[in-house]
């Protein structure tokens, strides 16, 4: 059984000049996926409540890096101008001994 930890990287950008990234580690794929999903849902809710348009690109997978990737793009109300974006990558940490 593989006991490698899992990670979630989050990259946030918005038009208020916020551009930041962080990484968190988890004991399992489920814990990492649950965390990323919760963060994604909070991000979406914060913009949908102000009538921004939200587009979700999810389920993309990169087999070479063994990552799952999803992105949320937020558009100004009634516009196609990007207001904010969050990207999440979920993957397994591979430890070489």
N, C-alpha and C positions, 0 to 999 in steps of 0.2 A: 504494500500500500504506500502511496506517495503522500508524504507529509509536508510538502513544500508550501510555504505561505502564498497567498494571492495578493494582488495589489489592484488599486483603482487610482488612476491618474485623472485629475480633473483640470481642464484648461478653460478659463473663463475670460471672455473679452466682451467689452461693451463700449459704446460710443462716448462714454464719460471718461475715457482714457484709463479704464481699469483693464489691465492685462496681467493675469496671474495664473499660476499653476500650483498644484499640490499633489502629493501622493500619500495614500494611506494603505496599510497592510492588514490582511485578514487571515484567519486560520483556514478558510475554505472558500471554494468557488461560490457557494451559496451566500455566504456572508458578504463577500465582495459584490456580488450581483445585487443583493438586497440593498446594500448601502448605495450603490450607484443609481439604482432605480428610485430610491427614496429621494436622493439629491436632485435627480432629474425632475421628479414630480413636483418638488418644492420650487425649483427654478421655473418650471412651466406655470405653476399656479401664480407665482408672483407677477408674471406678465399678463396672463390671461385675464386676471381680475381688472386690468386696466385696458382691456380690449386690444392688446397687441396680437398680431398674427404669429402663430407658432407652427414651425415645421420640424418634424422629428425624422431623422435618418437613423434607423436602428437595425440591429441584426447583422451589421457588416462584420465580417470576420477576416482576420489575417492569419492564415494557417502558418506562414513562415515564422511569425513571432508568437503564435498561439495566443492571440489577443482577440477580444471582442470589443468592438468600437461602436459607439453611437454618439450622435450629435444632435443638439437642439438649436435651431436658428430662430431668432425672434425678429419680427418686422414691425415697423411703426404702423399704427392703425391706418388702414386704407392706403398703404404704400408698399413698395417692394424694396425700400431702403432697410438695410440690416441695422438693427438697434443693439443686438447682443447675441452672443453665441456661447454655448458650453459644449465641450467635448469630453467624453468619458472613455477611457480604455481600461479594460479589465483583463488581467492575465495572471499567469502563474509564475512565481519566481523560481528560476532554475538554479539550483545550487550545485556547484562542482566541488568535489572534495578530492 
